[in-house]
């Protein structure tokens, strides 16, 4: 999530006329992206729980998946 946030906002800043091509413009672009970062982090936590939870259930149903 962090790498995606940094790279995608940098790309938005470098290829845009909405933000000045200065350090302050780059910071403004990152600040404008913060609300989207929250949703991305929440999605990561949710889907990580779903995937690891599903694998834990699969390990109970299929013992061959258990680590030895």
DSSP file (Angstrom, degrees, kcal/mol; ACC not computed):
  #  RESIDUE AA STRUCTURE BP1 BP2  ACC     N-H-->O    O-->H-N    N-H-->O    O-->H-N    TCO  KAPPA ALPHA  PHI   PSI    X-CA   Y-CA   Z-CA
    1    1 A X     >        0   0    0      0, 0.0     4,-2.6     0, 0.0     5,-0.2   0.000 360.0 360.0 360.0 -43.9    0.0    0.0    0.0
    2    2 A X  H  >  +     0   0    0      2,-0.2     4,-2.6     1,-0.2     5,-0.2   0.927 360.0  46.1 -65.2 -44.8    2.7    2.4    0.9
    3    3 A X  H  > S+     0   0    0      2,-0.2     4,-2.8     1,-0.2     5,-0.3   0.922 113.5  49.8 -64.6 -42.9    4.7    1.8   -2.3
    4    4 A X  H  > S+     0   0    0      1,-0.2     4,-2.7     2,-0.2     5,-0.3   0.920 111.2  50.0 -60.3 -43.8    1.6    2.1   -4.4
    5    5 A X  H  X S+     0   0    0     -4,-2.6     4,-1.9     1,-0.2     5,-0.3   0.937 114.4  43.6 -59.8 -48.7    0.7    5.4   -2.6
    6    6 A X  H  X S+     0   0    0     -4,-2.6     4,-1.8     2,-0.2    -2,-0.2   0.928 118.7  42.1 -65.2 -46.0    4.1    6.9   -3.2
    7    7 A X  H  X S+     0   0    0     -4,-2.8     4,-2.4    -5,-0.2    -2,-0.2   0.925 115.7  47.3 -70.7 -44.9    4.5    5.7   -6.8
    8    8 A X  H  X S+     0   0    0     -4,-2.7     4,-1.9    -5,-0.3    -1,-0.2   0.893 114.6  46.0 -68.3 -38.5    1.0    6.5   -8.0
    9    9 A X  H  X S+     0   0    0     -4,-1.9     4,-2.2    -5,-0.3    -1,-0.2   0.860 111.4  52.4 -72.1 -33.5    0.9   10.0   -6.5
   10   10 A X  H  X S+     0   0    0     -4,-1.8     4,-2.9    -5,-0.3     5,-0.2   0.924 110.4  48.9 -64.1 -42.8    4.3   10.7   -7.8
   11   11 A X  H  X S+     0   0    0     -4,-2.4     4,-1.6     1,-0.2    -2,-0.2   0.872 110.1  51.1 -63.7 -37.1    3.1    9.7  -11.3
   12   12 A X  H  < S+     0   0    0     -4,-1.9    -1,-0.2     2,-0.2    -2,-0.2   0.904 114.0  44.5 -65.1 -41.0    0.1   11.9  -10.9
   13   13 A X  H >< S+     0   0    0     -4,-2.2     3,-1.1     1,-0.2     6,-0.2   0.924 113.3  48.5 -69.6 -45.3    2.2   14.9   -9.9
   14   14 A X  H 3< S+     0   0    0     -4,-2.9    -1,-0.2     1,-0.3    -2,-0.2   0.798 118.2  39.7 -70.2 -28.4    4.9   14.4  -12.6
   15   15 A X  T 3< S+     0   0    0     -4,-1.6     2,-0.3    -5,-0.2    -1,-0.3   0.152 103.6  87.3-106.6  20.5    2.3   14.0  -15.4
   16   16 A X    <   -     0   0    0     -3,-1.1     3,-0.1     3,-0.1    -4,-0.0  -0.873  55.1-159.3-125.0 151.1   -0.1   16.6  -14.3
   17   17 A X  S    S+     0   0    0     -2,-0.3    -1,-0.1     1,-0.1    -4,-0.1   0.381  85.5  82.7 -99.9   1.0   -0.7   20.3  -14.8
   18   18 A X  S    S+     0   0    0      1,-0.1     2,-0.4     2,-0.1    -1,-0.1   0.784  94.0  44.2 -73.1 -27.6   -2.9   20.4  -11.7
   19   19 A X  S    S-     0   0    0     -6,-0.2    -3,-0.1    -7,-0.2     6,-0.1  -0.937  93.3-110.4-119.5 140.0    0.1   20.6   -9.4
   20   20 A X        -     0   0    0     -2,-0.4     2,-2.1     1,-0.1     5,-0.1  -0.385  32.6-114.7 -65.0 147.4    3.1   22.9   -9.8
   21   21 A X  S    S+     0   0    0      4,-0.1     2,-0.3     3,-0.1    -1,-0.1  -0.345  83.0 101.4 -83.4  58.0    6.3   20.9  -10.6
   22   22 A X  S  > S-     0   0    0     -2,-2.1     4,-2.1     1,-0.1     5,-0.1  -0.783  90.3 -98.5-129.5 173.6    8.0   21.9   -7.4
   23   23 A X  H  > S+     0   0    0     -2,-0.3     4,-2.4     1,-0.2     5,-0.2   0.895 125.4  52.4 -62.6 -39.3    8.6   20.2   -4.0
   24   24 A X  H  > S+     0   0    0      1,-0.2     4,-2.3     2,-0.2    -1,-0.2   0.868 107.4  52.3 -65.1 -35.6    5.5   22.0   -2.6
   25   25 A X  H  > S+     0   0    0      2,-0.2     4,-1.9     1,-0.2    -1,-0.2   0.889 108.7  50.6 -65.1 -39.2    3.4   20.7   -5.5
   26   26 A X  H  X S+     0   0    0     -4,-2.1     4,-2.2     2,-0.2    -2,-0.2   0.923 110.7  48.5 -64.1 -44.6    4.6   17.2   -4.8
   27   27 A X  H  X S+     0   0    0     -4,-2.4     4,-2.7     1,-0.2    -2,-0.2   0.904 109.4  52.7 -62.0 -40.9    3.7   17.5   -1.2
   28   28 A X  H  X S+     0   0    0     -4,-2.3     4,-2.2     1,-0.2    -1,-0.2   0.882 108.4  51.4 -61.7 -37.8    0.2   18.9   -2.1
   29   29 A X  H  X S+     0   0    0     -4,-1.9     4,-1.0     2,-0.2    -1,-0.2   0.915 111.0  47.0 -66.0 -43.2   -0.3   15.9   -4.4
   30   30 A X  H  X S+     0   0    0     -4,-2.2     4,-0.6     1,-0.2     3,-0.5   0.908 111.8  50.6 -65.0 -41.6    0.6   13.5   -1.6
   31   31 A X  H >< S+     0   0    0     -4,-2.7     3,-1.1     1,-0.2     4,-0.4   0.896 107.2  54.2 -63.2 -39.5   -1.7   15.3    0.9
   32   32 A X  H 3< S+     0   0    0     -4,-2.2     3,-0.3     1,-0.2    -1,-0.2   0.758 106.7  53.6 -66.0 -23.5   -4.6   15.2   -1.6
   33   33 A X  H >X S+     0   0    0     -4,-1.0     4,-1.3    -3,-0.5     3,-0.8   0.551  81.0  92.3 -88.0  -7.7   -4.1   11.4   -1.8
   34   34 A X  H <X S+     0   0    0     -3,-1.1     4,-1.5    -4,-0.6     3,-0.4   0.879  79.9  56.7 -58.5 -42.4   -4.4   10.7    1.9
   35   35 A X  H 3> S+     0   0    0     -4,-0.4     4,-1.0    -3,-0.3    -1,-0.2   0.861 108.5  48.7 -59.2 -31.7   -8.1   10.1    2.0
   36   36 A X  H <> S+     0   0    0     -3,-0.8     4,-1.9    -4,-0.2    -1,-0.2   0.791 102.8  62.2 -75.9 -27.8   -7.6    7.4   -0.6
   37   37 A X  H  X S+     0   0    0     -4,-1.3     4,-2.6    -3,-0.4     5,-0.2   0.887  98.8  55.9 -63.4 -39.8   -4.8    5.8    1.4
   38   38 A X  H  X S+     0   0    0     -4,-1.5     4,-2.4     1,-0.2    -1,-0.2   0.934 108.5  46.6 -59.4 -47.4   -7.2    5.1    4.3
   39   39 A X  H  X S+     0   0    0     -4,-1.0     4,-2.2     1,-0.2    -1,-0.2   0.876 111.6  51.6 -63.5 -37.9   -9.6    3.1    2.1
   40   40 A X  H  X S+     0   0    0     -4,-1.9     4,-2.3     2,-0.2    -1,-0.2   0.914 110.6  47.9 -65.9 -43.0   -6.7    1.2    0.6
   41   41 A X  H  X S+     0   0    0     -4,-2.6     4,-2.4     2,-0.2    -2,-0.2   0.920 111.5  49.9 -63.7 -43.8   -5.3    0.2    4.0
   42   42 A X  H  X S+     0   0    0     -4,-2.4     4,-2.4     1,-0.2    -2,-0.2   0.899 111.0  50.3 -62.3 -39.9   -8.8   -0.8    5.2
   43   43 A X  H  X S+     0   0    0     -4,-2.2     4,-2.7     2,-0.2     5,-0.3   0.899 108.9  51.8 -63.7 -41.0   -9.2   -2.9    2.1
   44   44 A X  H  X S+     0   0    0     -4,-2.3     4,-2.2     1,-0.2     5,-0.2   0.937 111.9  45.9 -60.3 -47.1   -5.8   -4.6    2.7
   45   45 A X  H  X S+     0   0    0     -4,-2.4     4,-2.0     2,-0.2    -2,-0.2   0.915 114.7  47.9 -63.5 -42.9   -6.7   -5.5    6.2
   46   46 A X  H  X S+     0   0    0     -4,-2.4     4,-2.2     1,-0.2    -2,-0.2   0.960 115.6  41.8 -63.2 -52.7  -10.1   -6.8    5.3
   47   47 A X  H  X S+     0   0    0     -4,-2.7     4,-2.6     1,-0.2     5,-0.2   0.804 111.3  56.3 -71.5 -27.6   -9.0   -9.0    2.4
   48   48 A X  H  X S+     0   0    0     -4,-2.2     4,-2.8    -5,-0.3     5,-0.3   0.925 109.1  48.0 -64.1 -42.8   -5.9  -10.2    4.3
   49   49 A X  H  X S+     0   0    0     -4,-2.0     4,-2.3    -5,-0.2    -2,-0.2   0.908 112.6  48.5 -62.4 -42.2   -8.3  -11.4    7.0
   50   50 A X  H  X S+     0   0    0     -4,-2.2     4,-2.5     2,-0.2    -2,-0.2   0.940 115.0  43.9 -63.4 -47.8  -10.5  -13.1    4.4
   51   51 A X  H  X S+     0   0    0     -4,-2.6     4,-2.1     2,-0.2    -2,-0.2   0.938 118.2  42.1 -67.1 -47.0   -7.7  -14.8    2.6
   52   52 A X  H  X S+     0   0    0     -4,-2.8     4,-2.1    -5,-0.2    -1,-0.2   0.871 115.6  51.2 -68.9 -34.4   -5.9  -16.0    5.7
   53   53 A X  H  X S+     0   0    0     -4,-2.3     4,-2.3    -5,-0.3    -2,-0.2   0.911 109.7  49.4 -65.9 -42.2   -9.2  -17.0    7.4
   54   54 A X  H  X S+     0   0    0     -4,-2.5     4,-2.4    -5,-0.2    -2,-0.2   0.891 111.0  50.2 -63.8 -38.6  -10.2  -19.0    4.3
   55   55 A X  H  X S+     0   0    0     -4,-2.1     4,-2.3     2,-0.2    -1,-0.2   0.901 108.7  52.0 -67.5 -38.4   -6.8  -20.7    4.3
   56   56 A X  H  X S+     0   0    0     -4,-2.1     4,-1.5     2,-0.2    -2,-0.2   0.911 111.3  47.3 -62.9 -41.5   -7.2  -21.6    8.0
   57   57 A X  H  X S+     0   0    0     -4,-2.3     4,-1.9     1,-0.2    -2,-0.2   0.902 110.9  51.8 -65.1 -40.0  -10.6  -23.1    7.4
   58   58 A X  H  X S+     0   0    0     -4,-2.4     4,-3.0     1,-0.2     7,-0.2   0.867 105.6  55.6 -64.4 -35.8   -9.2  -25.0    4.4
   59   59 A X  H  < S+     0   0    0     -4,-2.3     7,-0.2     1,-0.2    -1,-0.2   0.872 108.2  48.4 -64.4 -35.7   -6.4  -26.4    6.6
   60   60 A X  H  < S+     0   0    0     -4,-1.5     3,-0.3     1,-0.2    -2,-0.2   0.887 117.0  41.4 -70.2 -37.8   -9.0  -27.7    9.0
   61   61 A X  H  < S+     0   0    0     -4,-1.9     2,-0.5     1,-0.3    -2,-0.2   0.856 124.1  36.2 -78.3 -35.4  -11.0  -29.3    6.3
   62   62 A X    ><  -     0   0    0     -4,-3.0     3,-2.3    -5,-0.2    -1,-0.3  -0.860  66.8-169.1-122.5  94.6   -8.0  -30.7    4.3
   63   63 A X  G >  S+     0   0    0     -2,-0.5     3,-1.8     1,-0.3    -1,-0.1   0.712  80.3  75.7 -58.1 -21.5   -5.3  -31.8    6.7
   64   64 A X  G 3  S+     0   0    0      1,-0.3    -1,-0.3     3,-0.0    -5,-0.1   0.742  89.0  60.5 -63.7 -20.6   -2.8  -32.2    3.8
   65   65 A X  G <  S+     0   0    0     -3,-2.3    -1,-0.3    -7,-0.2    -2,-0.2   0.579  81.0 108.8 -82.1  -9.7   -2.6  -28.3    3.8
   66   66 A X  S <  S-     0   0    0     -3,-1.8     2,-0.2    -7,-0.2   -10,-0.0  -0.429  74.6-116.4 -72.3 141.4   -1.2  -28.3    7.4
   67   67 A X              0   0    0      1,-0.1    -1,-0.1    -2,-0.1    -2,-0.1  -0.504 360.0 360.0 -74.8 144.1    2.4  -27.3    7.8
   68   68 A X              0   0    0     -2,-0.2    -1,-0.1     0, 0.0    -2,-0.0   0.403 360.0 360.0-108.6 360.0    4.6  -30.0    9.3
